[in-house]
């Protein structure tokens, strides 16, 4: 079994808490895990194997894909910048951007007709 990078997990959790202006207690409540578990992960107090369910719950509570923290633990900080996204997420983003582009074109067309 490969060594996990718990320092990268701790850094990602801390950065995301700051970004979301969320407390450790709020994260624990949203994820349904003990506040002590969040604290241990956030400061890498006791580096040890964690339940995939715990990492998934924390990832979701932080607004990330379910496997985000597991990916960071496995690959180190490489996933912390959000560079790793799933095909499903990419499809959703593409669909949303297409929808936005369509709406912008409609608005531009309406504005052009008003100016005629």
C-alpha positions in Angstrom: 0.0 0.0 0.0 1.3 3.4 -1.0 2.2 6.0 1.7 -0.4 8.7 2.1 0.4 12.4 2.1 -1.5 13.5 5.2 0.4 16.9 5.2 -1.2 17.6 1.8 -4.6 16.7 3.1 -4.1 18.9 6.1 -3.0 21.8 3.9 -6.0 21.3 1.5 -8.5 21.2 4.4 -7.1 24.3 6.0 -7.0 26.3 2.8 -10.6 25.3 1.9 -11.8 26.2 5.4 -10.2 29.7 5.0 -11.6 30.0 1.5 -15.1 29.2 2.6 -14.8 31.1 5.9 -15.9 27.9 7.6 -14.9 26.7 11.1 -13.7 23.3 12.0 -16.9 22.7 14.0 -19.1 23.7 11.1 -17.2 21.3 8.8 -17.5 18.5 11.4 -21.3 19.1 11.6 -21.8 19.3 7.9 -19.8 16.1 7.3 -21.3 14.2 10.2 -17.9 13.4 11.7 -16.4 14.2 15.1 -14.8 17.6 15.5 -11.7 15.8 16.9 -11.4 13.9 13.6 -11.4 17.2 11.6 -8.9 18.7 14.0 -6.6 15.7 13.6 -6.7 15.9 9.8 -6.5 19.7 9.7 -3.3 19.9 11.6 -2.1 16.3 10.8 -1.9 15.6 14.5 -2.0 11.8 14.3 -1.2 10.7 10.7 -2.9 7.4 10.3 -5.2 5.6 7.9 -8.6 7.2 7.6 -11.9 5.7 6.5 -12.7 6.4 2.9 -16.2 7.3 4.1 -14.7 10.0 6.4 -12.7 11.5 3.6 -15.7 11.4 1.3 -17.9 13.1 3.8 -15.4 15.8 4.4 -14.8 16.3 0.7 -18.5 16.8 0.0 -18.9 19.1 3.0 -16.1 21.2 1.6 -17.9 21.4 -1.8 -15.4 19.1 -3.5 -16.0 15.9 -5.4 -16.4 12.9 -3.2 -12.9 11.5 -3.9 -11.0 14.8 -3.7 -9.3 14.3 -0.3 -8.6 10.6 -1.1 -6.9 11.8 -4.3 -4.9 14.4 -2.4 -3.8 11.7 0.1 -2.7 9.4 -2.7 -1.1 12.0 -5.0 0.0 14.6 -2.6 -0.7 18.3 -3.3 -1.2 17.7 -7.0 -5.0 17.5 -6.6 -5.2 20.4 -4.0 -5.3 23.0 -6.7 -8.4 21.6 -8.2 -6.6 20.4 -11.4 -8.0 16.9 -11.0 -11.7 16.8 -12.0 -13.8 13.9 -13.1 -15.2 13.4 -16.6 -18.7 13.8 -15.1 -17.7 17.2 -13.6 -16.1 18.3 -16.9 -19.3 17.4 -18.7 -21.4 19.4 -16.3 -19.1 22.4 -16.6 -19.2 22.1 -20.4 -23.0 22.0 -20.4 -23.3 25.0 -18.1 -20.8 27.0 -20.2 -22.7 26.1 -23.3 -26.0 27.3 -21.7 -24.4 30.5 -20.6 -23.0 31.1 -24.1 -26.4 30.5 -25.6 -28.0 33.0 -23.2 -25.3 35.6 -23.9 -25.9 35.3 -27.6 -29.6 35.8 -27.1 -29.0 38.9 -25.0 -26.5 40.3 -27.6 -29.1 39.6 -30.4 -31.8 41.5 -28.5 -29.5 44.4 -27.7 -28.5 44.6 -31.4 -32.2 44.7 -32.5 -32.9 47.5 -30.0 -30.0 49.5 -31.5 -31.3 49.2 -35.1 
